[in-house]
Amino acid sequence: MHPDFPYQLYLAISEESCVHHPLLQVAEMAIEGGVDIIQLREKNLDTSAFIKNAEALKKITDKYKIPLIINDNLEVAKAVDAFGIHVGNNDVPPSEIQQKWNKNKSIGYSIEYLEQLENDQTKVANHLGISPVYSTKTKTDTVTEWGIDGIKKIRALTQKPLVAIGRMDAGNAAEVIKAGADCIAVVSAICASDNPKKAAEKIKTQIQQNQHENL
């Protein structure tokens, strides 16, 4: 567990990723199963609908004292006073977010190629998303599929907290943590499960059993 980012299981959720239960129910079940930070990712909603979903989700995250991250949309993040925001290469850069928003807010930044580790945006970001570890259908604009070797390379080049995303589940969480990730971000392994609580518990167990080897 990274001292600057004490979260181990990160749920990235959207309306369309929730298969068997509504979004708010999936979020609550996942938190009960061990998810300790949530990102709302609504690529297909306009800003007002995104804000509405974020407000509803924030009631749940606040109830459990879980941080809420908003994907890409600074207007939504500001509107609901989210814990932070996560952006990629084609979104508002972290340096600009820092100027436009409370400096104490958390900024996540997706690392899609190694050269990014040298840029100013990485310096500003609080934590880095390794995106994706394995290619997924939810992310169609993949630049690099990092794999385990990619995580090891990034870990050797930065002290920042690393969040691994991209087909993460209970079957690969252990090796990803051993390779140097601090946190596992999950979409379909929880959202598409008929039992999100049990799915989260399985992944959290794998993270906790292997976390100490990084310390």
Phi, psi and omega per residue, in radians:
M1 nan 2.229 -3.100
H2 -1.401 2.304 -3.108
P3 -1.052 -0.493 -3.138
D4 -1.551 -0.093 -3.093
F5 -2.655 1.354 -2.956
P6 -1.412 0.813 -3.101
Y7 -2.124 2.490 -3.072
Q8 -2.001 -0.604 -3.082
L9 -2.211 2.023 -2.945
Y10 -1.995 2.087 3.131
L11 -1.720 2.157 3.010
A12 -1.795 2.022 -2.954
I13 -2.207 2.579 3.024
S14 -2.581 2.864 3.114
E15 -0.981 -0.798 -3.026
E16 -1.291 -0.328 3.128
S17 -1.406 -0.269 -3.101
C18 -1.519 1.963 -2.969
V19 -1.642 -0.852 -2.992
H20 -1.761 -0.343 -3.095
H21 -2.407 2.739 3.076
P22 -1.126 2.735 -3.044
L23 -0.893 -0.858 -3.065
L24 -1.136 -0.603 3.112
Q25 -1.217 -0.738 3.100
V26 -1.045 -0.788 -3.122
A27 -1.042 -0.809 -3.099
E28 -1.158 -0.748 3.114
M29 -1.097 -0.709 -3.132
A30 -1.142 -0.694 3.099
I31 -1.097 -0.747 3.120
E32 -1.098 -0.460 3.121
G33 -1.531 -0.105 3.056
G34 2.174 -0.023 3.050
V35 -1.115 2.293 -3.081
D36 -2.091 0.102 3.003
I37 -2.754 2.480 -3.082
I38 -2.261 2.398 3.020
Q39 -1.984 2.267 3.039
L40 -1.664 2.166 -3.018
R41 -2.201 1.742 -3.098
E42 -2.112 1.518 -3.088
K43 -1.256 -0.445 -2.984
N44 -1.843 0.153 3.134
L45 -1.867 2.606 3.014
D46 -1.322 2.965 -2.995
T47 -1.053 -0.709 -3.097
S48 -1.162 -0.680 3.092
A49 -1.202 -0.648 3.104
F50 -1.088 -0.792 3.131
I51 -1.068 -0.744 -3.134
K52 -1.043 -0.812 3.105
N53 -1.108 -0.705 -3.107
A54 -1.144 -0.699 3.124
E55 -1.105 -0.737 3.139
A56 -1.147 -0.753 -3.141
L57 -1.174 -0.642 -3.096
K58 -1.133 -0.520 3.067
K59 -1.049 -0.677 3.131
I60 -1.286 -0.813 -3.121
T61 -1.117 -0.647 3.093
D62 -1.137 -0.701 -3.141
K63 -1.002 -0.703 -3.111
Y64 -1.693 0.073 -3.108
K65 0.994 0.790 3.128
I66 -1.863 2.321 3.114
P67 -1.169 2.460 3.068
L68 -1.930 2.168 3.087
I69 -1.850 2.446 3.067
I70 -1.866 2.350 -3.136
N71 -1.475 2.148 2.950
D72 1.227 -0.596 -2.901
N73 -1.768 1.807 -3.095
L74 -1.165 -0.601 3.136
E75 -1.065 -0.735 3.117
V76 -1.182 -0.791 -3.134
A77 -1.004 -0.741 3.111
K78 -1.179 -0.764 -3.060
A79 -1.033 -0.629 -3.092
V80 -1.816 0.089 -3.097
D81 0.902 0.936 -3.117
A82 -1.152 2.825 3.065
F83 -1.127 -0.611 -3.107
G84 -2.983 -2.988 -3.102
I85 -2.425 2.651 3.046
H86 -2.154 2.283 -3.116
V87 -2.282 2.715 3.064
G88 -1.915 -2.935 -3.089
N89 -1.124 -0.488 -3.053
N90 -1.766 0.211 -3.113
D91 -1.872 -3.032 3.099
V92 -1.059 2.221 -3.098
P93 -1.184 2.572 3.138
P94 -0.889 -0.663 -3.121
S95 -1.099 -0.631 3.131
E96 -1.277 -0.685 3.109
I97 -1.051 -0.744 -3.113
Q98 -1.067 -0.611 3.123
Q99 -1.281 -0.558 -3.027
K100 -1.656 -0.130 -3.023
W101 -2.401 2.898 3.082
N102 -0.872 2.207 -3.066
K103 -1.161 -0.276 3.129
N104 -1.462 -0.069 -3.133
K105 -1.318 2.622 -3.087
S106 -1.489 2.332 3.112
I107 -2.086 2.103 3.043
G108 -1.756 2.520 -3.052
Y109 -2.389 2.219 -3.112
S110 -1.368 2.261 3.078
I111 -1.712 1.989 -3.086
E112 -1.941 -0.253 3.003
Y113 -2.669 2.652 -2.966
L114 -1.046 -0.587 -3.092
E115 -1.025 -0.427 3.133
Q116 -1.062 -0.471 -3.108
L117 -1.114 -0.290 3.133
E118 -1.627 -0.159 -2.984
N119 -1.543 2.908 -3.086
D120 -1.165 -0.497 -3.120
Q121 -1.141 -0.671 3.110
T122 -1.121 -0.674 3.127
K123 -1.090 -0.684 -3.114
V124 -1.261 -0.608 -3.059
A125 -1.107 2.543 3.096
N126 -1.466 -0.608 3.089
H127 -2.534 2.777 -3.042
L128 -2.051 2.355 3.038
G129 -1.626 2.209 3.048
I130 -1.548 1.866 -2.844
S131 -2.294 2.028 -0.261
P132 -1.690 2.742 3.003
V133 -1.188 -0.819 3.036
Y134 -2.242 2.397 -3.086
S135 -1.023 2.553 -3.114
T136 -2.348 2.864 3.072
K137 -1.280 -0.427 -3.088
T138 -1.324 -0.338 3.130
K139 -2.135 1.801 -3.003
T140 -1.627 -0.198 -3.086
D141 -1.802 0.644 -3.074
T142 -1.077 2.325 3.079
V143 -1.642 -0.892 -3.103
T144 -2.280 2.350 2.949
E145 -1.677 1.868 -2.907
W146 -1.219 -0.770 -3.055
G147 1.133 -3.085 -3.095
I148 -1.157 -0.715 -3.136
D149 -1.101 -0.627 3.120
G150 -1.116 -0.723 3.102
I151 -1.063 -0.778 -3.135
K152 -1.068 -0.723 3.131
K153 -1.087 -0.841 -3.119
I154 -1.109 -0.746 3.141
R155 -1.023 -0.641 -3.129
A156 -1.233 -0.334 -3.034
L157 -1.817 -0.149 -3.113
T158 -2.576 2.613 3.047
Q159 -1.651 -0.081 -3.062
K160 -1.168 2.677 3.056
P161 -1.067 2.401 -3.111
L162 -2.010 2.201 3.101
V163 -1.920 2.055 -3.110
A164 -1.594 2.266 3.113
I165 -2.372 2.617 3.104
G166 2.114 1.611 -3.124
R167 1.036 0.638 3.108
M168 -1.404 2.419 3.109
D169 -2.750 -3.061 -3.096
A170 -1.136 -0.401 -3.112
G171 -1.344 -0.429 -3.109
N172 -2.119 -0.041 -3.097
A173 -1.026 -0.719 -3.068
A174 -1.070 -0.828 -3.085
E175 -1.210 -0.533 3.132
V176 -1.223 -0.719 3.072
I177 -1.140 -0.765 3.130
K178 -1.082 -0.551 -3.129
A179 -1.293 -0.250 3.062
G180 2.252 -0.049 3.084
A181 -1.242 2.575 3.110
D182 -1.666 -0.376 -2.986
C183 -2.626 2.542 3.121
I184 -1.910 2.186 3.078
A185 -1.772 2.274 -3.013
V186 -2.179 2.453 3.016
V187 -2.019 -1.532 -2.942
S188 -1.201 -0.492 -3.134
A189 -1.048 -0.442 3.059
I190 -1.826 -0.879 -3.028
C191 -1.123 -0.580 -3.107
A192 -1.643 0.005 3.136
S193 -1.353 2.550 3.061
D194 -1.356 -0.211 3.064
N195 -2.331 1.420 -3.076
P196 -1.017 -0.577 3.131
K197 -1.112 -0.861 -3.129
K198 -1.130 -0.683 3.125
A199 -1.081 -0.757 3.124
A200 -1.138 -0.729 -3.141
E201 -1.025 -0.759 -3.121
K202 -1.078 -0.785 -3.113
I203 -1.197 -0.757 -3.131
K204 -1.043 -0.699 3.110
T205 -1.057 -0.770 3.127
Q206 -1.082 -0.714 3.139
I207 -1.122 -0.852 -3.055
Q208 -1.170 -0.585 -3.140
Q209 -1.230 -0.408 -3.060
N210 -1.940 -0.142 -3.052
Q211 -1.092 -0.735 -3.039
H212 -1.038 -0.407 -3.101
E213 -1.217 -0.268 3.107
N214 -1.518 -0.286 -2.984
L215 -1.378 nan nan
